[in-house]
Amino acid sequence: MAIVENSLIVGSLAWFYREVVPNRESDKPPVLLLHGLPAQSYTWRKVMPALAEYGFRAIAPDWIGSGFSAKPEKRDFAYTPNAYLETLSAFIQSLAINKFSLVVQGFLASVGLQYALRNSDAIDRLVIINTPLFPTAKLPWKMQQWGLPLIGDMLTQDPLLVDRTLEGGSGFVIADKDLDIYRQPFLKSSAAGRALVATIKNLKLSETLAEVESGFSSWEKPTLMIWGMADPWLSVEDAQKLANSKPNVELAKLEEAKHYPQEHWSKEVGGEIANFLRRQVV
């Protein structure tokens, strides 16, 4: 099934998103997929059609500041978790979807977890893929450098930053035709690099994850964690800890996958998600 590229103006911000719609009408809740850093919605290119084959409408936006969405100046968008939450809420409202399943992956996906925990009535099911979960999780040094004075400004203006990070985190070569799409925003304008610097500087990861940890104590929605076990940046121990503490949370392990499992293990990731979403809740 073909992925359609769309754009949507929400307030003063332009959202770019990719979408796949099933061939037949379905009453199944749609699936919203949120990417991490420094990726974009293109990271879900192989997973989305698999979901549509099982009757799920799949929607994957580029976060504001990422991919082909707007990259406003800091005076117009704070790049804080609360700013991201507000604009994500407005985007979802503009799509007119009241109930959906949420898939999150990577750094910045912690904001997606905040959204789910604050808006649990809107969430049918939750899928977490290699995402920081507890305040002990830290940004990898590679990403921390993007927020350093002067050094970060220089590093984030290099389009090859995307290549090095996605391939370094996944542990495998990504095809040039795919890297060309990931690089495009950095080649078109310096705004992509400036937005990435602002995001890193204002991520407030420890504060966000303290809220996430607290929120999961009362979380009751069916939840699947898919974990690349060879992730160089996030340990499976946190995922195992969460799965052990909650009967509604399960953990699927991909032994050879690393930080971006959807890039090279898309068949397994898509299958796990589809089976989880189709399963009857006991």
FIMI-23953 format. One record per residue: x, y, z of N, C-alpha, C in turn; chain; residue number from 1. Coordinates in steps of 0.2 Angstrom, whole numbers, plus 5000, padded with zeros to 4 digits. Each point is the difference from the previous one (the first is absolute). Example, Ala and Ser with C-alpha at 12.3 -4.5 7.8 and 13.67 -1.06 7.14 Angstrom:
<nodes>
NODE  n.c1  n.c2  n.c3  ca.c1  ca.c2  ca.c3  c.c1  c.c2  c.c3  unit  pos
NODE  5066  4972  5039   4996   5006   5000  5004  5006  5000     A    1
NODE  4998  5005  4996   5004   5006   5001  4996  5005  5003     A    2
</nodes>
This chain:
<nodes>
NODE  n.c1  n.c2  n.c3  ca.c1  ca.c2  ca.c3  c.c1  c.c2  c.c3  unit  pos
NODE  5004  4994  5000   4996   5006   5000  5004  5006  5000     A    1
NODE  4998  5005  4996   5004   5006   4999  5000  5005  5006     A    2
NODE  5006  5003  5002   5000   5005   5005  4998  5007  4997     A    3
NODE  4996  5003  5003   4998   5007   4997  5003  5005  5005     A    4
NODE  5003  5005  4997   5003   5006   5003  4995  5006  5001     A    5
NODE  4999  5002  5006   4995   5005   5001  5003  5006  5004     A    6
NODE  4997  5006  5000   5002   5005   5004  4994  5003  5003     A    7
NODE  5001  5003  5006   4994   5003   5004  5002  5006  5004     A    8
NODE  4997  5005  4999   5001   5006   5004  4996  5000  5006     A    9
NODE  5004  5000  5006   4997   5000   5006  5002  5006  5004     A   10
NODE  4995  5005  5001   5002   5006   5003  5005  5004  4995     A   11
NODE  5006  5001  5002   5005   5004   4995  5005  4995  4998     A   12
NODE  4999  4994  5001   5005   4995   4999  4998  4995  4995     A   13
NODE  5005  4998  4995   4998   4995   4995  5003  4993  5002     A   14
NODE  4995  4996  5000   5002   4993   5002  5001  4996  4993     A   15
NODE  5005  4996  4999   5001   4995   4995  4998  4993  5003     A   16
NODE  4996  4996  4996   4999   4993   5003  4999  4996  4994     A   17
NODE  5002  4993  5001   4999   4995   4996  4994  4996  5002     A   18
NODE  4996  4997  4995   4994   4996   5002  4999  4995  4995     A   19
NODE  4997  4994  5003   4998   4994   4996  4993  4999  5003     A   20
NODE  4995  4999  4995   4994   4998   5001  4998  4993  4998     A   21
NODE  4997  4996  5003   4998   4993   4998  4996  5001  4994     A   22
NODE  5000  4995  4996   4996   4999   4994  4992  5000  5001     A   23
NODE  4999  4997  5006   4993   4999   5002  4999  5004  5006     A   24
NODE  4993  5003  5001   4999   5003   5006  5000  4996  5006     A   25
NODE  5003  5003  5005   5001   4996   5006  4998  5005  5006     A   26
NODE  4997  4996  5005   4998   5004   5007  5006  4999  5005     A   27
NODE  5005  4998  4998   5006   4999   5005  5003  5007  5001     A   28
NODE  5002  5001  5006   5003   5007   5002  5006  5001  4995     A   29
NODE  5001  5006  4998   5007   5001   4996  5006  5000  5005     A   30
NODE  5005  5000  4996   5007   4999   5004  5004  5006  4998     A   31
NODE  5002  5004  5006   5005   5005   4999  5007  4998  5002     A   32
NODE  5005  5001  4995   5006   4998   5002  5005  5007  5000     A   33
NODE  5004  5000  5006   5004   5006   5001  5007  4998  5000     A   34
NODE  5004  5003  4996   5007   4999   4999  5005  5003  5006     A   35
NODE  5006  4998  5000   5005   5003   5005  5005  5004  4996     A   36
NODE  5005  5001  5003   5005   5005   4998  5006  4996  4997     A   37
NODE  5003  5002  4994   4998   5006   4996  4996  4998  4994     A   38
NODE  4996  4995  5001   4996   4997   4994  4994  5005  4998     A   39
NODE  4996  4997  4996   4994   5003   4998  4995  4994  4999     A   40
NODE  4994  5002  4998   4995   4995   4999  5001  4995  4994     A   41
NODE  5005  5001  4996   5003   4995   4995  5002  4994  5003     A   42
NODE  5002  5000  5007   5003   4994   5003  4994  4995  5001     A   43
NODE  4994  5002  4999   4994   4995   5000  4998  4997  4993     A   44
NODE  5004  5002  4995   4998   4998   4993  4998  4993  4999     A   45
NODE  5004  4995  5004   4998   4993   4998  4995  4997  5005     A   46
NODE  4999  5004  5006   4996   4997   5005  4992  5002  4998     A   47
NODE  4999  5006  4998   4994   5003   4998  4996  4996  4996     A   48
NODE  5002  4998  4994   4996   4995   4995  4998  4994  5003     A   49
NODE  5005  4997  5005   4998   4994   5003  4994  5001  5005     A   50
NODE  5000  5005  5003   4994   5002   5004  4993  5000  4996     A   51
NODE  5001  5004  4994   4994   5001   4996  4998  4993  4997     A   52
NODE  5004  4996  4999   4998   4993   4997  4995  4997  5005     A   53
NODE  5001  5001  5007   4996   4997   5005  4994  5005  5002     A   54
NODE  4999  5005  4996   4994   5004   5001  5001  5006  5004     A   55
NODE  5006  5002  5001   5001   5006   5005  5002  5006  4995     A   56
NODE  4997  5005  5001   5003   5007   4997  5006  5002  5004     A   57
NODE  5005  5001  4997   5006   5002   5003  5003  5007  4999     A   58
NODE  5001  5004  5005   5002   5007   4999  5006  5001  5003     A   59
NODE  5005  5003  4997   5007   5001   5003  5002  5008  4998     A   60
NODE  5000  5004  5005   5002   5007   4999  5007  5001  5001     A   61
NODE  5003  5005  4997   5007   5003   5002  4998  5005  5005     A   62
NODE  5004  4999  5006   4999   5004   5005  5002  5007  4998     A   63
NODE  4997  5006  5003   5002   5006   4998  5007  5001  5002     A   64
NODE  5004  5003  4995   5007   5000   5001  5004  4995  4997     A   65
NODE  4996  4995  4997   5003   4994   4997  4998  4999  4993     A   66
NODE  5004  4996  4996   4997   4998   4994  4998  5005  4995     A   67
NODE  4994  5000  4998   4997   5005   4995  4995  5004  5003     A   68
NODE  4999  5000  5007   4995   5004   5004  5004  5007  5001     A   69
NODE  4996  5005  5002   5002   5006   5002  5006  5000  5005     A   70
NODE  5005  5005  4999   5006   5001   5004  5000  5007  5003     A   71
NODE  4995  5002  5004   5000   5007   5002  5006  5002  5004     A   72
NODE  5001  5006  5001   5005   5003   5004  4998  4999  5007     A   73
NODE  5005  5000  5005   4998   4999   5007  4996  5005  5003     A   74
NODE  4999  5006  4997   4996   5005   5003  4992  4998  4998     A   75
NODE  5000  4996  4995   4993   4998   4998  4998  4993  5002     A   76
NODE  5005  4996  5002   4998   4993   5003  5006  4999  5005     A   77
NODE  4998  4998  5006   5005   4999   5005  5004  4994  5000     A   78
NODE  4998  4995  4996   5003   4993   5000  5001  4997  5006     A   79
NODE  4996  5001  5005   4999   4997   5006  4995  4994  5000     A   80
NODE  5000  4995  5005   4995   4995   5000  4993  5003  5000     A   81
NODE  4999  5005  5004   4993   5003   5000  4998  5003  4993     A   82
NODE  5005  5003  4997   4998   5003   4993  4999  4994  4995     A   83
NODE  5004  4995  5000   4998   4994   4996  4994  4997  5002     A   84
NODE  4998  4999  5006   4994   4998   5002  4994  5004  4997     A   85
NODE  5000  5006  5001   4995   5005   4998  4999  4999  4992     A   86
NODE  5005  5000  4997   4999   5000   4992  4998  4993  4998     A   87
NODE  5003  4995  5003   4998   4993   4999  4992  4999  5001     A   88
NODE  4998  5003  5006   4993   4999   5001  4995  5004  4995     A   89
NODE  5003  5006  4998   4996   5003   4995  5000  4997  4993     A   90
NODE  5006  4996  4998   5000   4996   4994  4995  4995  5000     A   91
NODE  5000  4996  5006   4995   4994   5000  4993  5003  5000     A   92
NODE  4999  5005  5003   4993   5003   5000  4998  5002  4993     A   93
NODE  5005  5003  4996   4999   5002   4993  4998  4994  4995     A   94
NODE  5003  4994  5002   4999   4994   4997  4993  4997  5001     A   95
NODE  4997  5002  5006   4993   4998   5002  5000  4992  5001     A   96
NODE  5005  4998  5004   5000   4993   5002  5000  5001  5008     A   97
NODE  4995  4996  5002   4998   5001   5007  5003  4994  5004     A   98
NODE  5001  4994  4997   5003   4994   5003  5005  4997  4995     A   99
NODE  5006  4999  5003   5005   4997   4995  5005  4996  5004     A  100
NODE  5004  4996  4997   5006   4997   5003  5006  5004  4998     A  101
NODE  5005  5000  5005   5006   5004   5000  5006  4996  5000     A  102
NODE  5004  5001  4995   5007   4997   4999  5005  5005  5001     A  103
NODE  5005  4999  5005   5005   5005   5001  5007  4996  4999     A  104
NODE  5005  5004  4998   5007   4997   5000  5005  5006  5000     A  105
NODE  5005  4999  5005   5006   5004   5000  4999  5006  5005     A  106
NODE  5006  5004  5000   5000   5006   5003  4995  5005  4997     A  107
NODE  4997  5004  5004   4994   5004   4998  4994  4996  5001     A  108
NODE  5000  4994  4999   4994   4996   5001  4997  5000  5007     A  109
NODE  5005  5002  5005   4998   5001   5007  4994  5005  5000     A  110
NODE  5000  5005  4995   4994   5004   5000  4994  4997  4998     A  111
NODE  5000  4995  4996   4995   4996   4998  4997  4996  5006     A  112
NODE  5004  4997  5004   4998   4997   5006  4997  5005  5005     A  113
NODE  5002  5006  5000   4997   5005   5004  4993  5001  4998     A  114
NODE  4999  5000  4993   4993   5002   4997  4996  4994  5002     A  115
NODE  5002  4994  4999   4996   4994   5002  4998  5000  5007     A  116
NODE  5004  5001  5005   4999   5000   5007  4995  5006  5002     A  117
NODE  5000  5005  4996   4996   5006   5002  4993  4999  4997     A  118
NODE  5000  4996  4994   4994   5000   4996  4998  4992  4999     A  119
NODE  5000  4997  5006   4999   4992   4999  4993  4998  4997     A  120
NODE  4995  5005  5001   4994   4998   4997  5000  5000  4992     A  121
NODE  5005  5003  4997   5000   5000   4993  5004  4995  4997     A  122
NODE  5004  4996  5005   5004   4995   4998  4997  4993  5000     A  123
NODE  5000  4996  4995   4997   4993   5000  5005  4996  5002     A  124
NODE  5006  5000  4997   5006   4996   5002  5006  5004  4999     A  125
NODE  5006  4998  5003   5006   5003   5000  5006  4995  4998     A  126
NODE  5004  5002  4995   5006   4996   4998  5006  5005  5001     A  127
NODE  5005  4997  5004   5006   5004   5002  5006  4996  4997     A  128
NODE  5004  5003  4995   5005   4997   4997  5007  5004  5002     A  129
NODE  5004  4997  5004   5007   5003   5002  4999  5007  5001     A  130
NODE  4997  5002  5006   4998   5007   5002  5002  5000  5007     A  131
NODE  5003  5006  5002   5002   5001   5007  4994  5000  5004     A  132
NODE  5000  4996  5006   4994   4999   5004  5001  5003  5007     A  133
NODE  5006  5000  5003   5001   5002   5007  5005  5006  5000     A  134
NODE  5000  5004  5006   5005   5005   5000  5007  4998  5000     A  135
NODE  5002  4994  5001   5007   4998   4999  5002  5000  4993     A  136
NODE  4996  5000  4995   5002   5000   4993  5003  5006  4998     A  137
NODE  5005  5000  4996   5004   5006   4999  5000  5001  4992     A  138
NODE  5001  5006  4998   5001   5001   4992  5007  4997  4999     A  139
NODE  5001  4997  4994   5007   4997   4999  5004  5007  4998     A  140
NODE  5006  4999  5001   5005   5005   4999  5000  5003  4993     A  141
NODE  4998  4996  4996   5000   5002   4993  4994  5006  4999     A  142
NODE  4995  4999  5004   4994   5005   4999  5002  5005  5005     A  143
NODE  5003  4999  5006   5001   5006   5005  5004  5005  4996     A  144
NODE  5005  4998  4996   5004   5005   4997  4997  5005  4995     A  145
NODE  4994  4998  4998   4996   5004   4996  4997  5007  5004     A  146
NODE  5000  4999  5006   4998   5006   5004  5006  5004  5003     A  147
NODE  5006  4998  4998   5005   5004   5003  5001  5006  4996     A  148
NODE  5002  5006  5004   5002   5006   4997  5005  4999  4994     A  149
NODE  4999  5004  4995   5004   5000   4994  5001  4993  4997     A  150
NODE  5002  4995  5003   5001   4993   4998  4993  4997  4997     A  151
NODE  4995  5001  5004   4994   4998   4997  4997  5003  4994     A  152
NODE  5001  5007  5000   4998   5004   4994  5004  4997  4994     A  153
NODE  5006  4998  5001   5004   4998   4994  4998  4993  4998     A  154
NODE  4999  4995  5005   4999   4993   4999  4993  5000  4996     A  155
NODE  4995  5004  5002   4993   4999   4998  4999  5003  4993     A  156
NODE  5005  5003  4997   5000   5003   4993  5003  4995  4995     A  157
NODE  5002  4994  5003   5003   4995   4995  4995  4995  4999     A  158
NODE  4998  4999  4994   4994   4996   4998  5002  4992  5001     A  159
NODE  5007  4999  5001   5002   4993   5001  4999  4998  5007     A  160
NODE  4998  5005  5005   4998   4999   5006  4995  4994  5001     A  161
NODE  4995  5001  4995   4995   4995   5000  5002  4993  4998     A  162
NODE  5005  4999  4995   5002   4994   4998  5004  4997  5006     A  163
NODE  5004  5004  5003   5004   4997   5006  4996  4998  5006     A  164
NODE  4995  5004  5001   4996   4998   5006  4995  4994  4998     A  165
NODE  4997  5000  4995   4995   4995   4998  5004  4993  4999     A  166
NODE  5006  5000  4997   5003   4994   4999  5004  4998  5006     A  167
NODE  5002  5005  5004   5004   4998   5006  4995  4997  5005     A  168
NODE  4994  5003  5001   4995   4997   5004  4997  4994  4998     A  169
NODE  4999  4999  4993   4998   4993   4998  5005  4995  4999     A  170
NODE  5006  5002  4999   5005   4995   4999  5001  4997  4993     A  171
NODE  4996  5003  4996   5000   4997   4993  5000  5006  4995     A  172
NODE  5002  4998  4994   5000   5005   4994  4993  5002  4998     A  173
NODE  4998  5006  4999   4994   5002   4997  5001  5002  4993     A  174
NODE  4996  4998  4996   5000   5001   4993  5001  5007  4998     A  175
NODE  5004  5002  4995   5001   5007   4998  4993  5004  4998     A  176
NODE  4996  4996  4997   4994   5003   4998  4995  5002  5006     A  177
NODE  5001  4996  5005   4996   5002   5006  5004  5006  5004     A  178
NODE  5007  4999  5000   5003   5006   5004  4999  5006  4996     A  179
NODE  4999  5000  4993   4999   5006   4997  4994  5004  5002     A  180
NODE  4995  4996  5002   4994   5003   5003  5001  5003  5007     A  181
NODE  5003  4996  5004   5002   5002   5007  5004  5007  5000     A  182
NODE  5004  5000  4995   5005   5006   4999  4996  5007  4998     A  183
NODE  4995  4999  4996   4997   5005   4996  4999  5006  5004     A  184
NODE  4997  5000  5006   4998   5006   5004  5007  5004  5002     A  185
NODE  5005  4996  5001   5006   5003   5002  5004  5004  4994     A  186
NODE  4998  4997  4994   5003   5003   4994  4996  5006  4998     A  187
NODE  4994  5000  5001   4996   5006   4998  5001  5006  5004     A  188
NODE  5001  5000  5006   5000   5006   5004  5004  4998  5007     A  189
NODE  5003  5006  5002   5003   4999   5007  4996  5000  5006     A  190
NODE  4993  5001  4998   4995   4999   5005  4999  4993  5004     A  191
NODE  5002  4995  4996   4999   4993   5002  5005  4999  5006     A  192
NODE  5007  5003  4999   5005   4999   5005  4998  5004  5006     A  193
NODE  4998  5007  4999   4998   5004   5006  4994  4997  5004     A  194
NODE  4996  4997  4997   4994   4997   5003  5002  4994  5004     A  195
NODE  5005  4996  4998   5003   4994   5003  5004  5003  5006     A  196
NODE  5004  5005  5000   5003   5003   5005  4995  5002  5006     A  197
NODE  4995  5003  4998   4995   5003   5005  4996  4994  5003     A  198
NODE  4999  4995  4996   4997   4994   5003  5004  4997  5006     A  199
NODE  5006  4999  4998   5005   4997   5005  5001  5004  5006     A  200
NODE  5000  5006  4999   5001   5005   5006  4994  5000  5004     A  201
NODE  4994  4999  4998   4994   5001   5004  4997  4993  5001     A  202
NODE  5003  4995  4999   4997   4993   5000  4997  4998  5008     A  203
NODE  5004  5003  5005   4998   4999   5007  4998  4992  5001     A  204
NODE  5005  4996  4998   4999   4993   5000  4998  4997  5007     A  205
NODE  5004  5002  5005   5000   4997   5006  4993  5002  5003     A  206
NODE  4998  5006  4999   4993   5003   5003  4995  4996  4996     A  207
NODE  5000  5000  4994   4995   4996   4996  4999  4993  5002     A  208
NODE  5006  4996  5001   5000   4993   5002  4998  4999  5007     A  209
NODE  5001  5005  5004   4997   5000   5007  4992  4999  5000     A  210
NODE  4997  5005  4995   4993   5000   4999  4998  4993  4997     A  211
NODE  5004  4997  4995   4998   4994   4997  5000  4994  5005     A  212
NODE  5005  5000  5004   5001   4995   5005  4994  5000  5005     A  213
NODE  4998  5006  5002   4994   5001   5005  4994  4998  4996     A  214
NODE  4999  5002  4994   4994   4998   4997  4999  4993  4998     A  215
NODE  5005  4996  4999   4999   4993   4999  4998  4996  5006     A  216
NODE  5001  5003  5006   4997   4997   5006  4993  4998  5000     A  217
NODE  4996  5005  4996   4993   4999   5000  4997  4998  4993     A  218
NODE  5005  4999  4995   4998   4998   4993  4997  4993  4999     A  219
NODE  4995  5000  4997   4996   4994   4999  4999  4998  4993     A  220
NODE  5001  5004  4995   4999   4998   4993  5005  4995  4998     A  221
NODE  4997  4995  4996   5005   4995   4997  5006  5003  4997     A  222
NODE  5006  4998  5001   5006   5003   4998  5005  4994  4998     A  223
NODE  5003  5001  4994   5005   4996   4997  5007  5004  5000     A  224
NODE  5005  4997  5003   5007   5003   4998  5003  4995  4996     A  225
NODE  5003  5003  4994   5004   4996   4996  5007  5003  5001     A  226
NODE  5005  4996  5001   5007   5002   5002  5005  4997  4996     A  227
NODE  5004  5004  4997   5006   4998   4997  5005  4999  5005     A  228
NODE  5002  4994  5001   5004   4998   5006  5007  5002  5000     A  229
NODE  5003  5002  4994   5007   5002   4999  5000  5008  5000     A  230
NODE  4995  5003  5002   5000   5008   5000  5006  5002  5004     A  231
NODE  5004  5004  4997   5006   5003   5003  4999  5006  5005     A  232
NODE  4994  5002  5000   4998   5006   5004  4995  4999  5005     A  233
NODE  4996  4995  4999   4994   4999   5005  5000  4992  5002     A  234
NODE  5001  4999  5007   5000   4993   5002  4993  4997  5000     A  235
NODE  5000  4994  4999   4993   4996   5001  4998  4999  5007     A  236
NODE  5005  5002  5005   4998   4999   5007  4994  5004  5002     A  237
NODE  5000  5006  4997   4994   5005   5002  4993  4997  4997     A  238
NODE  5001  4997  4994   4994   4997   4997  4998  4994  5004     A  239
NODE  5004  4996  5002   4999   4994   5003  4997  5002  5007     A  240
NODE  5002  5005  5003   4998   5003   5007  4992  5002  4999     A  241
NODE  4999  5003  4995   4993   5002   4999  4995  4995  4998     A  242
NODE  5003  4995  4996   4996   4994   4998  4998  4996  5007     A  243
NODE  5005  4999  5004   5000   4996   5006  4995  5003  5005     A  244
NODE  4999  5007  5000   4996   5003   5005  4993  5001  4998     A  245
NODE  4998  4999  4993   4993   5001   4998  4997  4994  4996     A  246
NODE  4995  4998  5002   4997   4994   4997  4997  5002  4993     A  247
NODE  4999  5006  4998   4998   5002   4994  5005  5002  4995     A  248
NODE  5007  4999  5002   5005   5002   4996  5004  4993  4998     A  249
NODE  5001  4999  4994   5004   4995   4997  5007  5002  4997     A  250
NODE  5004  4996  4999   5007   5001   4997  5002  4995  4995     A  251
NODE  5001  5003  4994   5002   4995   4994  5007  5002  4999     A  252
NODE  5005  4996  4999   5007   5001   5000  5002  4998  4993     A  253
NODE  5004  5005  4997   5003   4999   4993  5008  4999  5002     A  254
NODE  5002  4994  5000   5007   4999   5002  5006  5004  4997     A  255
NODE  4999  5001  4993   5006   5003   4996  4998  5007  4999     A  256
NODE  4994  5002  5001   4999   5007   4998  5003  5005  5005     A  257
NODE  5001  5006  4998   5003   5005   5004  4995  5006  5002     A  258
NODE  5002  5006  4999   4995   5006   5002  4995  5001  4996     A  259
NODE  5000  4999  4993   4995   5002   4995  4998  4993  4997     A  260
NODE  4996  4996  5004   4998   4993   4997  4996  5001  4994     A  261
NODE  4996  5005  4999   4996   5001   4994  5003  5001  4994     A  262
NODE  5007  5002  5000   5004   5001   4994  5002  4993  4997     A  263
NODE  5002  4995  5004   5002   4994   4997  4996  4994  5002     A  264
NODE  4996  5000  5004   4996   4995   5003  4992  5002  4999     A  265
NODE  4999  5003  4995   4993   5003   4999  4995  4994  4999     A  266
NODE  5002  4994  4997   4995   4995   5000  4998  4997  5007     A  267
NODE  5005  4999  5004   4999   4998   5007  4996  5005  5004     A  268
NODE  5002  5007  4999   4997   5005   5004  4993  5001  4998     A  269
NODE  4998  5000  4993   4994   5001   4997  4995  4994  5002     A  270
NODE  5003  4994  5000   4996   4994   5002  4998  5000  5008     A  271
NODE  5005  5002  5004   4999   5000   5007  4994  5005  5002     A  272
NODE  5001  5006  4996   4995   5005   5001  4993  4998  4998     A  273
NODE  5000  4997  4994   4993   4998   4997  4997  4995  5004     A  274
NODE  5004  4995  5002   4997   4995   5005  4998  5002  5006     A  275
NODE  5003  5005  5003   4998   5003   5007  4994  5004  4999     A  276
NODE  4999  5004  4994   4994   5004   5000  4994  4996  4998     A  277
NODE  5001  4994  4997   4994   4996   4998  4998  4995  5005     A  278
NODE  5004  4999  5005   4999   4995   5005  4994  5003  5005     A  279
NODE  4996  4995  5002   4994   5002   5004  5003  5001  5007     A  280
NODE  4998  5005  5004   5002   5001   5006  4996  4995  5005     A  281
NODE  5004  4996  5004   4997   4995   5005  4998  5004  5006     A  282
</nodes>
